Amino acid sequence: MPYYVYILECKDKTLYVGSTNNLAKRLHAHNHLKSGAHYTKIRRPVELRYSKKLKSYSLARKKEGELKRLTRAEKLSLFR
């Protein structure tokens, strides 16, 4: 089963990094449901700016950690 790591840009221009096994469902949750992350619920709408497909949950979580340690400028350089 593939997993994804992703970066969202919130309405206030902040960035959110996460991982999931169903990117479309998770993006919908971030924008429309109570089950979305609290951080994004109060900064809607959010837009998907970057995603990467990985082979396993552990690889996705490892990549998520790496992305979270990047500076804002480094994250922006991935998609701008």
N, C-alpha and C positions, 0 to 999 in steps of 0.2 A: 504494500500500500504506500503510495507516495505521500509525502508531507511537504508543507510549504513554510517558508519563512517570509515575512512581508513587512513592509514599512507603509504606514498610513500617514497622510498629511491631514491634520484636523483643520477645522474652520479658522482657528486662531493661529494657524501656520506652525503649530508644534508638530512633532513627529512621534509616532507610536510604532514600536517594533513588537511583533508577535509571531507565533507559529501555530499551525493547524493542519489537519488532514483533509479539510474541505474549505477551500479558500472562498468560494462563492457564498457558502452558508455563513462563514465567519464574518465576511464583509457585510452581509445583510444584518447580522446580529449587531455589529458595531454601529450601524446606521439606524436600525429600526426597533430593536428588541431590548428588553430589560436585561437579557443575558449577555449583552455586549459588555466590554470592560468599562468600569466606572469612569476611567480616564477619558475614554472616547464618548461616553454617553453625555457628558457635560460639554463636549466640544464638537458636536455634530453640526453639519455633516462631515464625514471623513471621506478621503479619496485614496484609493490604492495607488501608490507611487512606485513600488518595487516589489517583486516577488521572485522567489527562486524555488524550484522544485527539487526535493531531496529524497533519497531512497528510504530513509528510516526516521523514526521519531527522535532517536538519539542524535542523529546528524542535524536534524532541524533545530533541536534545542541548543546544540553546540553553536551552530551558525547564528541563532538568535542572540546568544550571549556575546558572540563576536561583534555583531551589529550594534548591540546596545552599548558596547564599549567605544564605538566610534564617536568622533566629535560630530556635531551637527553638520559642519562643512563636509566632512567625509561621507556622511549619509546622503547629503544632497548631491554629492558628486556621482552617486550611484544611479541617479535618475534625472539629472538635469544637464 
